[in-house]
């Protein structure tokens, strides 16, 4: 079985715009592998022999918590597993994590640059601890991101 553990999809009404924004943020360095929709992802999965993909949504505003996580559930099928997402600067991380768990999502994804946080911030450590205690997997975007080629301020604060 072949699993692609880090993919992104968007609602059909937002996909074209989202893909354009991501392409522009990367200065056109990389061509998108699909059109950003669930059907586009499944098409590329079929062409590449991928059995399952894991969708990794990212929340960049508190107001996206409910809609993004509910939509993440809607993307789930026998071919797509979706993680949920929590806004790092939330006013109630326990409520938001409990919501992700109540939806049956298996994990949450963070992207420090898009979400503007430092990995070992004490608030983030509390979020991680609570999420892990609730049985969630935590995935952090790591490594080069063409939208943020010169970011180095996300190292641990004691470095």
Secondary structure, 3 states (H helix, E strand, C coil): CCEEEEECCCCHHHHHHHHHHHHHHCCCCCCCCCCCCHHHHHHHHHHHCCCEEEECCCCCCHHHHHHHHHHHHHHCCCCEEECECCCCCCCCHHHHHHHHHHCCCCEEEECHHHHCCCCCCHHHHHHHHHHHHCCCEEEECCCCCHHHCCCCCCCCCCC
